[in-house]
Amino acid sequence: MQVDKREAELIEKAIVHWREQGIVDEPTAVKMKESYALEDSDSNILSIYALIACVSCGLLAFGALVMDEKWIELVRRRFGFSEVIVGICFILLSAALVYLSYRRRCRKPGLYAANEAFNITIVLGLAVGMAYIGRSIGYQNGNYAPILLVAALLYGSIAVFLRSQLLWATLLLALAGWWGAQTYYWSHGNDYFLQMNYALRMSLFGALILLLQQLVQRVPVLMSFARITRIMGWVFFLVAAWSLSILGNSSNFDVWLQIRQGRLWVWALAFSLMLLGLIVYAFRRKDAFLRDICLIFFLINIYTRYFEYFWDKTNKGLFFAILAFSFWWIGRTAERWRKKQVLQE
């Protein structure tokens, strides 16, 4: 088994502790030490960079060949293909790619990153296929929601079949698009849906995804997607809530431009208090992900509020000095809290 340096140190300490406590004898301890090996971190980093370069080049190639649509339209008109035929061809191509991806996963299950990179072709191929089918039916007079929902269901089904985190994340993104398009259609093109603008709607959507995560982690076949669902849910929710702290429940951008930013202070205050509450909760629950993402958004929130209220009124040096002191105090308090927790354990 290949482990990194940190994991090797933890395993070594555990084996030494078990040996001293008499839980394992010397021959067993030796066998346990021989059962793992320190991986070559340099080669792993090189392979990751190469994979990133491969994916980037693949996306650029796809954008040049497909998203431009020139060659597709040229072929379609040359042979008289309808848009629905083009869409079906890309969906069949995606099905073939799903089969190839399944074979790759069965043959090389250890190459997780490479297998996920291959799944990008499925995401893009299916997106083009659904886009052409949607165009062929006129998107039901501008209603994109049904196509997005069907695409989301397809991505989800393939994700479960291939056990792909990437495809599951794409499912959640497609659901976000469906929610925005569907609420727009339900509101008959108005700025508000149930008295909610887009920012407030997407905040609600993020909260719903977090609730979905509670269901996902209880279904055995979906359990492996619980973590990515939680991550995406918090990202959706916090990005939308941050937008809401700036825009408030304004109907559109033009209306927001006519509102003095000071009148939206309630939204900014609510967002700040929510972040503080989540940070405290994350520290108490020892939730590293929630703690880190909330701290990131707390920093973004501070800079946002500064540019909103103090950019033209405050000395820049004084502001950043106060900011530095506040972060020092937060860091000191967090360090004391962490030491207190270690002593209690």
C-alpha positions in Angstrom: 0.0 0.0 0.0 1.3 3.4 -1.0 1.0 6.2 1.7 2.3 9.7 1.9 4.8 11.0 4.5 2.2 12.2 7.0 0.2 8.9 6.8 3.4 6.9 7.2 4.3 8.8 10.4 0.8 8.2 11.9 1.0 4.5 11.0 4.5 4.2 12.5 3.4 5.9 15.8 0.4 3.6 16.0 2.5 0.4 15.5 5.0 1.5 18.1 2.2 2.3 20.6 0.6 -1.1 20.0 3.9 -2.8 20.4 4.6 -1.1 23.7 1.1 -1.9 25.0 1.5 -5.6 24.0 -1.4 -5.5 21.6 0.9 -6.9 18.8 4.1 -8.9 19.1 7.4 -8.0 17.4 6.9 -10.3 14.3 3.5 -8.8 13.7 4.8 -5.3 14.1 7.5 -6.0 11.5 4.9 -7.4 9.1 2.7 -4.3 9.6 5.7 -2.0 8.8 6.4 -4.0 5.7 2.8 -3.8 4.5 3.1 -0.2 3.4 5.5 1.9 1.4 6.2 5.7 1.2 4.9 7.0 -2.1 7.0 9.2 -4.4 5.4 12.6 -3.9 7.4 14.3 -6.6 6.1 11.8 -9.3 2.6 12.2 -8.0 2.8 16.0 -8.2 4.2 15.7 -11.8 1.4 13.3 -12.8 -1.2 15.7 -11.3 0.2 18.7 -13.3 0.3 16.5 -16.4 -3.4 15.6 -15.8 -4.4 19.2 -15.4 -2.6 20.1 -18.6 -4.3 17.2 -20.4 -7.8 18.3 -19.2 -7.1 21.9 -20.0 -6.0 21.0 -23.6 -9.0 18.7 -24.0 -11.4 21.5 -22.9 -9.8 23.9 -25.3 -10.0 21.4 -28.1 -13.6 20.7 -27.4 -14.4 24.4 -27.3 -12.6 25.0 -30.6 -14.3 22.0 -32.3 -17.8 21.8 -30.8 -18.8 24.9 -28.9 -18.0 27.0 -32.0 -20.6 24.8 -33.8 -19.2 25.9 -37.2 -18.1 22.4 -38.3 -21.2 20.8 -36.9 -23.4 23.2 -38.8 -21.3 22.7 -41.9 -21.7 18.9 -41.7 -25.4 19.2 -40.7 -26.3 21.3 -43.7 -24.0 19.4 -46.1 -25.8 16.1 -45.4 -29.2 17.6 -44.5 -29.2 16.4 -40.9 -31.8 17.9 -38.6 -30.9 19.3 -35.2 -32.6 16.3 -33.5 -30.4 13.9 -35.5 -27.3 15.8 -34.4 -28.5 15.7 -30.8 -29.1 11.9 -31.0 -25.7 11.3 -32.5 -24.0 13.1 -29.6 -26.1 11.2 -27.1 -25.1 7.9 -28.7 -21.5 9.1 -28.6 -21.9 9.8 -24.9 -23.3 6.3 -24.4 -20.2 4.9 -26.1 -18.0 7.0 -23.8 -19.9 5.8 -20.8 -19.1 2.2 -21.8 -15.4 3.0 -22.4 -15.3 4.8 -19.0 -16.8 1.7 -17.3 -14.2 -0.5 -18.9 -11.4 1.9 -17.8 -12.7 1.9 -14.3 -12.9 -1.9 -14.2 -9.4 -2.4 -15.7 -7.6 0.5 -13.8 -9.6 1.3 -10.7 -6.5 2.9 -9.0 -6.3 5.6 -11.7 -9.1 7.6 -10.1 -8.0 11.1 -11.3 -7.4 9.9 -14.9 -10.7 8.1 -15.0 -12.5 11.2 -13.8 -10.7 13.3 -16.4 -12.0 10.9 -19.1 -15.5 11.5 -17.8 -15.3 15.1 -18.8 -15.9 13.9 -22.4 -19.2 12.4 -21.2 -20.2 15.7 -19.6 -19.5 17.7 -22.7 -20.8 15.2 -25.2 -24.1 14.9 -23.4 -24.4 18.7 -22.9 -24.1 19.2 -26.7 -26.6 16.4 -27.4 -29.2 17.8 -25.0 -28.6 21.4 -26.4 -29.3 20.3 -30.0 -32.4 18.3 -28.9 -33.6 21.3 -27.0 -33.1 23.5 -30.1 -35.0 21.0 -32.3 -38.1 21.4 -30.1 -37.7 25.1 -29.7 -37.1 24.8 -25.9 -40.9 24.8 -25.5 -41.2 28.5 -26.3 -38.2 29.5 -24.2 -38.7 27.1 -21.3 -35.2 25.6 -20.8 -36.2 23.9 -17.5 -37.4 20.5 -18.9 -34.2 20.0 -20.9 -32.1 20.9 -17.9 -34.0 18.5 -15.7 -33.7 15.6 -18.2 -29.9 16.4 -18.5 -29.6 16.4 -14.7 -31.3 13.0 -14.4 -29.1 11.6 -17.1 -25.9 12.9 -15.4 -27.1 11.5 -12.0 -27.9 8.1 -13.5 -24.5 7.9 -15.2 -22.8 9.1 -12.0 -24.3 6.3 -10.0 -23.4 3.8 -12.7 -19.8 4.9 -13.0 -19.4 6.1 -9.3 -18.2 9.4 -10.6 -17.9 12.4 -8.3 -17.5 14.7 -11.4 -20.7 13.6 -13.0 -22.5 13.9 -9.6 -21.2 17.5 -9.3 -22.5 18.1 -12.9 -25.9 16.8 -11.8 -26.0 19.4 -9.0 -25.0 22.2 -11.4 -27.6 21.1 -13.9 -30.2 21.1 -11.1 -29.1 24.7 -10.2 -29.7 25.7 -13.8 -33.1 23.9 -13.8 -34.1 25.7 -10.6 -33.3 29.1 -12.0 -35.0 28.4 -15.4 -38.1 26.7 -13.8 -38.7 29.5 -11.2 -38.4 32.0 -14.1 -41.0 30.1 -16.1 -43.3 29.7 -13.1 -43.1 33.5 -12.5 -44.0 34.1 -16.1 -40.7 36.0 -16.7 -41.2 38.4 -13.8 -38.3 39.4 -11.5 -39.8 37.8 -8.4 -40.9 34.2 -7.7 -42.9 34.0 -4.5 -41.5 37.5 -3.6 -37.9 36.1 -4.0 -35.3 37.5 -6.5 -32.7 35.2 -8.0 -30.2 35.5 -5.1 -32.8 34.6 -2.5 -34.0 31.7 -4.7 -30.5 30.3 -5.1 -30.0 30.6 -1.3 -33.0 28.5 -0.9 -31.7 26.0 -3.5 -28.4 25.7 -1.6 -30.3 24.9 1.6 -32.3 22.3 -0.3 -29.1 20.7 -1.5 -27.8 20.5 2.0 -31.1 18.7 3.0 -30.6 16.4 0.0 -27.2 15.5 1.4 -28.9 14.1 4.6 -30.9 11.8 2.3 -27.9 10.9 0.1 -25.8 9.7 3.0 -28.6 7.3 4.1 -29.0 5.6 0.8 -26.3 2.9 0.3 -25.9 3.3 -3.4 -25.6 7.1 -3.1 -23.5 7.2 0.1 -20.2 7.9 -1.7 -21.7 11.1 -3.1 -22.6 12.6 0.3 -19.4 14.6 0.7 -19.5 16.2 -2.8 -23.2 17.0 -2.3 -22.4 18.7 1.0 -19.6 20.7 -0.5 -21.6 21.8 -3.5 -24.6 22.6 -1.2 -22.5 24.9 1.0 -20.9 26.6 -2.0 -24.3 27.2 -3.6 -25.7 28.5 -0.4 -22.8 30.8 0.6 -22.3 32.3 -2.8 -26.0 33.1 -3.1 -26.1 34.4 0.4 -23.1 36.7 -0.3 -24.8 38.0 -3.4 -28.0 38.6 -1.3 -25.9 40.6 1.2 -25.0 42.9 -1.6 -28.2 43.1 -3.7 -30.8 42.5 -1.0 -34.1 41.3 -2.4 -33.9 43.9 -5.3 -35.9 42.9 -8.3 -33.2 43.5 -10.9 -29.8 45.2 -11.4 -31.2 48.5 -12.6 -33.4 48.8 -9.4 -30.4 48.0 -7.2 -28.3 50.8 -8.8 -30.9 53.3 -7.7 -30.9 52.1 -4.1 -28.3 53.6 -1.6 -26.2 50.7 -0.3 -26.7 51.9 3.2 -30.4 50.9 3.0 -29.3 47.2 2.5 -27.3 47.0 5.7 -29.8 44.5 7.2 -28.9 41.9 4.6 -25.2 42.5 5.2 -25.6 42.3 8.9 -27.6 39.1 8.6 -25.0 37.5 6.4 -22.2 38.5 8.8 -24.0 37.1 11.9 -24.8 33.9 10.0 -21.2 33.4 9.1 -20.1 34.0 12.7 -22.6 31.5 13.9 -21.5 28.9 11.4 -17.8 29.4 12.3 -18.6 28.9 16.0 -20.7 25.8 15.2 -17.9 24.4 13.0 -15.3 24.9 15.6 -17.4 23.2 18.2 -18.3 20.3 15.9 -14.6 20.1 14.7 -15.9 20.4 11.1 -12.8 21.4 9.2 -14.5 21.9 5.8 -17.3 24.1 7.2 -14.9 26.1 9.3 -12.5 26.8 6.4 -15.2 27.7 3.8 -17.0 30.0 6.3 -13.7 31.7 7.2 -13.0 32.3 3.5 -16.4 33.8 3.0 -16.0 35.9 6.2 -12.9 37.4 4.7 -14.7 38.0 1.4 -17.6 39.6 3.4 -15.2 42.0 5.2 -13.6 43.2 2.0 -17.1 43.5 0.4 -18.4 45.6 3.2 -15.3 47.8 3.1 -15.7 48.5 -0.6 -19.4 49.2 0.0 -19.2 51.6 2.9 -15.7 52.8 3.6 -13.7 52.9 0.3 -14.2 56.6 -0.2 -14.5 57.7 3.4 -11.7 55.9 5.3 -7.9 56.1 5.3 -6.7 52.9 3.6 -3.8 52.4 5.9 -5.9 52.7 9.0 -8.6 50.4 7.7 -6.1 47.6 6.9 -4.3 48.1 10.2 -7.6 47.6 12.0 -8.3 44.6 9.7 -4.9 43.1 10.6 -5.5 43.5 14.3 -8.9 41.9 14.0 -7.5 38.9 12.2 -4.7 38.6 14.8 -7.3 38.6 17.5 -9.4 36.0 15.7 -6.3 33.8 15.2 -5.3 34.1 18.8 -8.7 33.2 20.1 -9.0 30.2 17.7 -5.5 29.0 18.9 -6.6 29.2 22.5 -9.8 27.4 21.7 -7.9 24.6 19.9 -5.5 24.2 22.9 -8.4 24.1 25.3 -10.0 21.3 23.2 -6.8 19.3 23.1 -6.5 19.5 26.9 -10.1 18.4 27.3 -9.4 15.3 25.1 
